[in-house]
Amino acid sequence: MDKQGNKTELGDSLLNRINAKRLLFVIAAGLGCSIFLHFAVQNFRQSKAALKDAKIELGSFKVVEPMIKYGFVMDTFMIQEQVIEENEFISDILTSYKVDYMDIEHMVTEYKEVFDVRTLRAGKPYTILNTDTTTAADYFIYEPSVYSYIVFDFKNKTVERIEHPIEKRIETASGVIETSLWNTMVDNGLSYELTAKMEDALAWSVDFHYIQKDDRFKLIYERHYIEGEPVGVGEIKGAYYKNFDNEYYAFYYENDKHSGFYDEEARPMKKAFLKSPVQYSRISSGFNLRRFHPVLKRRKAHLGTDYAAPRGTPIRAVADGVVTKRSRSRGNGNYVKIKHDKVYQTQYLHMNGFAKGVNVGTHVKQGQTIGYVGSTGLATGPHVCFRFWKNGRQVNHLRENLPPPESMPAVDIPLFNVVRDSLKTELDKIEFKHFRKVVENEVGVTADSLQTTNP
């Protein structure tokens, strides 16, 4: 065999060996991949099952939302909540939390128009926020009312008043008088604030000192909510009251010229004079020319009407006018006299004290507080003796045909009628809630029930 043939055989033999090795490598690699894929699939299935179990387990836990209050993420602070103590000043509070006195003085003075620290009241809540109790407080937050709060920011040396966002909802209420208006409102879960607003709406038509059993009322009103919680009562939109066979409606109407309550004929409900200087009082002694005086023990003309009320109850001016006297005498105690016009004057006796800013020459508005119920002078208990002059002579104001208020302009009546009709339709739909207490029976069973009766 020649050399060329030997080389060819050697090359073929070498090539065969290489191909054989490649084949073995491919087979081994394929086998390895199969084994790897087998275990990978198994691991994936196990991991998937484990993940599913984990998801189920995690699903049983609730996601905790951060607590946000006053615009702060409260979880990031150390929180101390307290209330203002009697005779406690802001400097006493803040220095106890390591706030520098000069910083307090600066902020109190600089931001007096935002918040006057003299208005701090005992029993009101406050909150201290800081990130480290070993250092001065970062924030002092004071809540003067449910509607707003004050933030003292000691980092930036600022003071800010922030109003809570208020949600207004239209709600309804009704009731049937059993004993008194106050008891009926409370029994039906209604507030004193709403009671007072209803009296304001109807006071010029209904004498609430002479309400009777089975009188009934309906209301459409605004209720205020903050973060879903009820915090107060807004405007009454419509009111209805039935006294004996007399029915009274009051509809709130407002435009760019005037606002207030009007009756079905667009006549103002508000009269020139309030019927009483004190809300939710009772007449303890009427106008009587031959009354037996409880202190002097003899007959003496009582030229006024006594309204008994708790000491400190606000006394209101019954009409616009000018204060002509603010004084004290042995019989009258502390008293205020107001001139309303050339014809009418009123006087308010036995005050516990005078309202701030009420002096001789002061112009007062109808409903403005001029003093507070007391028992100064010749008085056996807290009340206000209300006296009424007409052309210089004292008269019984409850029997006077007092002047009417200014009427609504005719041009506004068509728009008022639209509002009236809508409110009246809704008022007429409201059913009366009649709260009836069931007294203890022979076997000692008691129960309270809330019944609904048709109008």
TORLUMKE-686539 format. One record per residue (C-alpha): residue in three letters; x, y, z. Coordinates in steps of 0.02 Angstrom, whole numbers, padded with zeros to 5 digits, always signed. Example, Ala and Ser with C-alpha at 12.3 -4.5 7.8 and 13.67 -1.06 7.14 Angstrom:
2
ala+00615-00225+00390;ser+00684-00053+00357;
% end
This chain:
455
met+00000+00000+00000;asp+00066+00167-00043;lys+00090+00311+00076;gln-00064+00400+00012;gly-00175+00251+00056;asn-00101+00238+00231;lys-00141+00420+00264;thr-00319+00398+00206;glu-00352+00248+00320;leu-00274+00339+00467;gly-00384+00493+00436;asp-00542+00389+00425;ser-00499+00297+00585;leu-00467+00461+00677;leu-00627+00536+00612;asn-00727+00386+00669;arg-00655+00400+00843;ile-00699+00585+00853;asn-00876+00552+00792;ala-00897+00414+00919;lys-00842+00528+01060;arg-00962+00663+01000;leu-01103+00538+00995;leu-01065+00480+01172;phe-01057+00661+01230;val-01224+00703+01150;ile-01304+00548+01227;ala-01232+00591+01399;ala-01287+00772+01383;gly-01462+00722+01332;leu-01475+00601+01477;gly-01415+00735+01597;cys-01540+00861+01531;ser-01681+00735+01550;ile-01632+00700+01730;phe-01615+00888+01765;leu-01784+00926+01686;his-01865+00786+01785;phe-01803+00856+01950;ala-01837+01036+01895;val-02018+00994+01854;gln-02035+00905+02020;asn-01961+01053+02113;phe-02071+01174+02017;arg-02227+01074+02062;gln-02174+01069+02245;ser-02133+01255+02244;lys-02299+01295+02161;ala-02393+01195+02293;ala-02293+01279+02430;leu-02327+01451+02356;lys-02513+01412+02347;asp-02512+01360+02530;ala-02415+01517+02572;lys-02542+01624+02480;ile-02683+01542+02576;glu-02590+01571+02738;leu-02549+01751+02694;gly-02728+01779+02643;ser-02783+01751+02822;phe-02686+01906+02876;lys-02762+02081+02858;val-02659+02219+02781;val-02634+02351+02916;glu-02663+02527+02852;pro-02556+02665+02929;met-02652+02770+03055;ile-02671+02947+02990;lys-02736+03086+03102;tyr-02718+03275+03093;gly-02629+03246+02927;phe-02487+03147+03010;val-02440+02963+02995;met-02459+02931+03181;asp-02362+02766+03176;thr-02201+02865+03148;phe-02219+02965+03310;met-02222+02938+03495;ile-02395+02998+03546;gln-02452+03073+03711;glu-02636+03120+03728;gln-02698+03226+03874;val-02830+03355+03920;ile-02808+03534+03980;glu-02814+03540+04170;glu-02893+03678+04275;asn-02781+03833+04285;glu-02656+03755+04164;phe-02571+03871+04039;ile-02491+03828+03873;ser-02318+03870+03939;asp-02343+03745+04082;ile-02388+03609+03958;leu-02253+03640+03828;thr-02106+03668+03946;ser-02147+03500+04026;tyr-02115+03426+03852;lys-01944+03513+03840;val-02002+03651+03721;asp-01893+03806+03740;tyr-01985+03948+03827;met-01922+04078+03701;asp-01994+03973+03558;ile-02161+03965+03648;glu-02162+04153+03676;his-02118+04189+03495;met-02253+04074+03422;val-02388+04132+03543;thr-02354+04314+03497;glu-02320+04292+03311;tyr-02477+04188+03279;lys-02599+04270+03399;glu-02720+04304+03256;val-02720+04119+03210;phe-02748+04059+03388;asp-02762+04157+03550;val-02692+04044+03688;arg-02806+04131+03814;thr-02949+04032+03738;leu-02878+03866+03801;arg-03015+03779+03900;ala-03002+03650+04037;gly-03061+03479+03983;lys-03017+03503+03799;pro-02901+03370+03723;tyr-02725+03396+03657;thr-02593+03283+03578;ile-02403+03289+03586;leu-02304+03211+03442;asn-02116+03182+03443;thr-01993+03059+03371;asp-01886+03048+03527;thr-01947+03076+03704;thr-01774+03133+03757;thr-01790+03288+03648;ala-01919+03428+03635;ala-02093+03394+03565;asp-02109+03411+03377;tyr-02294+03457+03375;phe-02430+03515+03496;ile-02608+03488+03430;tyr-02757+03565+03520;glu-02940+03532+03479;pro-03051+03681+03527;ser-03201+03596+03443;val-03247+03447+03337;tyr-03239+03559+03183;ser-03057+03615+03190;tyr-02888+03590+03272;ile-02732+03696+03302;val-02558+03632+03256;phe-02404+03707+03341;asp-02257+03653+03231;phe-02097+03674+03332;lys-01985+03618+03189;asn-02039+03759+03074;lys-02096+03878+03213;thr-02272+03898+03142;val-02452+03887+03205;glu-02596+03836+03092;arg-02783+03816+03115;ile-02853+03672+03011;glu-03037+03642+02978;his-03100+03463+02968;pro-03187+03424+02802;ile-03373+03418+02840;glu-03494+03304+02750;lys-03672+03371+02750;arg-03818+03250+02739;ile-04003+03291+02730;glu-04100+03196+02864;thr-04276+03197+02935;ala-04352+03190+03109;ser-04525+03186+03186;gly-04614+03160+03350;val-04774+03168+03452;ile-04771+03263+03617;glu-04807+03158+03770;thr-04746+03266+03915;ser-04630+03401+03847;leu-04542+03446+03686;trp-04371+03415+03766;asn-04419+03240+03827;thr-04494+03196+03658;met-04337+03249+03565;val-04225+03150+03684;asp-04338+02996+03677;asn-04327+03000+03487;gly-04138+03011+03492;leu-04133+03193+03437;ser-04012+03323+03505;tyr-04037+03481+03607;glu-03955+03575+03463;leu-04089+03519+03342;thr-04224+03562+03470;ala-04157+03739+03484;lys-04149+03760+03295;met-04328+03700+03276;glu-04383+03828+03405;asp-04291+03964+03309;ala-04379+03913+03148;leu-04554+03912+03223;ala-04540+04024+03377;trp-04634+04169+03294;ser-04786+04059+03258;val-04784+03929+03398;asp-04774+03977+03582;phe-04667+03836+03649;his-04712+03883+03827;tyr-04889+03821+03794;ile-04865+03660+03697;gln-04987+03519+03732;lys-04989+03330+03738;asp-05014+03258+03562;asp-04938+03410+03476;arg-04829+03344+03336;phe-04684+03400+03227;lys-04583+03354+03072;leu-04412+03418+03017;ile-04298+03413+02865;tyr-04124+03467+02916;glu-03938+03459+02880;arg-03829+03347+02986;his-03640+03367+02990;tyr-03520+03219+02985;ile-03331+03211+03004;glu-03247+03050+02950;gly-03417+02964+02953;glu-03460+03017+03131;pro-03604+03139+03168;val-03539+03298+03249;gly-03678+03426+03240;val-03832+03498+03158;gly-03832+03623+03015;glu-03977+03722+02943;ile-04157+03667+02958;lys-04229+03664+02782;gly-04411+03636+02822;ala-04517+03620+02979;tyr-04697+03574+03021;tyr-04788+03590+03188;lys-04967+03546+03233;asn-05038+03627+03390;phe-05221+03584+03425;asp-05301+03606+03253;asn-05175+03734+03194;glu-05040+03682+03071;tyr-04882+03783+03042;tyr-04751+03764+02906;ala-04581+03850+02897;phe-04474+03844+02741;tyr-04295+03906+02733;tyr-04261+04014+02581;glu-04104+04109+02534;asn-04048+04215+02388;asp-03922+04355+02363;lys-04034+04482+02451;his-04106+04397+02604;ser-04123+04232+02696;gly-04235+04157+02829;phe-04392+04057+02862;tyr-04554+04092+02771;asp-04730+04021+02783;glu-04834+03947+02642;glu-04883+04119+02581;ala-04703+04182+02572;arg-04727+04286+02729;pro-04575+04297+02845;met-04591+04185+02997;lys-04478+04301+03095;lys-04571+04441+03180;ala-04503+04607+03239;phe-04495+04539+03418;leu-04453+04369+03489;lys-04588+04296+03601;ser-04466+04258+03741;pro-04293+04319+03796;val-04242+04144+03852;gln-04247+03981+03755;tyr-04322+03826+03837;ser-04381+03911+03994;arg-04550+03909+04079;ile-04660+04053+04133;ser-04654+04050+04322;ser-04756+04209+04346;gly-04858+04308+04221;phe-04909+04489+04202;asn-05024+04521+04352;leu-05085+04685+04427;arg-05125+04601+04595;arg-04988+04471+04617;phe-04936+04420+04794;his-04748+04458+04800;pro-04651+04304+04863;val-04515+04409+04947;leu-04608+04564+05009;lys-04757+04456+05064;arg-04887+04580+05004;arg-04989+04613+04848;lys-04892+04713+04721;ala-04922+04734+04535;his-04807+04622+04430;leu-04783+04720+04270;gly-04681+04589+04181;thr-04667+04405+04139;asp-04548+04291+04235;tyr-04456+04155+04138;ala-04375+04026+04252;ala-04215+03947+04185;pro-04051+03876+04253;arg-03925+04001+04317;gly-03809+04057+04176;thr-03934+04028+04035;pro-03907+04161+03899;ile-04034+04304+03895;arg-04071+04368+03718;ala-04122+04540+03655;val-04296+04514+03585;ala-04267+04642+03446;asp-04138+04759+03372;gly-04104+04912+03478;val-03987+05020+03583;val-03942+04986+03765;thr-04002+05135+03870;lys-03966+05062+04043;arg-03845+04933+04112;ser-03855+04945+04301;arg-03900+04867+04468;ser-04032+04908+04597;arg-04095+04829+04759;gly-04255+04764+04682;asn-04204+04731+04501;gly-04030+04664+04535;asn-03922+04671+04378;tyr-04028+04732+04233;val-04020+04796+04053;lys-04144+04910+03965;ile-04154+04924+03775;lys-04240+05055+03666;his-04301+04977+03502;asp-04387+05127+03420;lys-04498+05275+03467;val-04634+05157+03528;tyr-04555+05003+03609;gln-04430+04971+03749;thr-04386+04811+03845;gln-04301+04774+04011;tyr-04218+04616+04079;leu-04201+04595+04269;his-04110+04487+04399;met-03962+04446+04285;asn-03818+04344+04355;gly-03702+04449+04246;phe-03690+04552+04087;ala-03628+04489+03920;lys-03457+04552+03864;gly-03468+04711+03762;val-03645+04758+03816;asn-03638+04936+03881;val-03743+05093+03875;gly-03749+05149+03694;thr-03713+04974+03623;his-03816+04928+03470;val-03882+04749+03491;lys-03963+04632+03364;gln-04115+04523+03388;gly-04062+04359+03472;gln-03895+04430+03534;thr-03845+04377+03710;ile-03850+04527+03827;gly-03833+04438+03995;tyr-03860+04278+04093;val-04001+04213+04204;gly-03974+04240+04390;ser-04066+04285+04550;thr-03994+04455+04596;gly-04110+04583+04679;leu-04277+04529+04751;ala-04285+04354+04678;thr-04316+04184+04757;gly-04231+04085+04619;pro-04144+04100+04450;his-04256+04183+04320;val-04270+04337+04210;cys-04411+04460+04236;phe-04450+04526+04062;arg-04535+04695+04050;phe-04608+04774+03895;trp-04647+04959+03865;lys-04764+05029+03732;asn-04771+05218+03718;gly-04697+05234+03892;arg-04819+05115+03978;gln-04782+04937+04035;val-04893+04809+03948;asn-04913+04621+03936;his-04809+04581+03781;leu-04897+04413+03756;arg-05060+04505+03717;glu-04985+04634+03601;asn-05016+04632+03413;leu-04835+04670+03369;pro-04783+04744+03200;pro-04748+04620+03060;pro-04577+04606+02977;glu-04538+04664+02800;ser-04620+04554+02668;met-04529+04458+02531;pro-04519+04557+02368;ala-04648+04497+02241;val-04512+04465+02111;asp-04437+04328+02223;ile-04599+04235+02260;pro-04602+04121+02104;leu-04429+04050+02145;phe-04479+04033+02328;asn-04634+03935+02277;val-04524+03805+02189;val-04423+03778+02349;arg-04581+03779+02457;asp-04671+03648+02351;ser-04521+03531+02353;leu-04497+03543+02542;lys-04683+03529+02580;thr-04697+03370+02476;glu-04554+03292+02574;leu-04622+03350+02743;asp-04793+03276+02705;lys-04713+03107+02668;ile-04633+03095+02841;glu-04725+02984+02964;phe-04738+03033+03147;lys-04630+02937+03268;his-04727+02910+03428;phe-04622+02855+03576;arg-04731+02764+03702;lys-04663+02704+03869;val-04748+02550+03939;val-04754+02555+04129;glu-04719+02405+04239;asn-04863+02283+04239;glu-04925+02164+04373;val-04792+02033+04338;gly-04651+02161+04340;val-04619+02168+04152;thr-04564+02335+04078;ala-04537+02384+03897;asp-04508+02535+03786;ser-04573+02537+03609;leu-04553+02657+03465;gln-04709+02663+03360;thr-04737+02747+03194;thr-04907+02825+03163;asn-04971+02903+03003;pro-04995+03091+02991;
% end
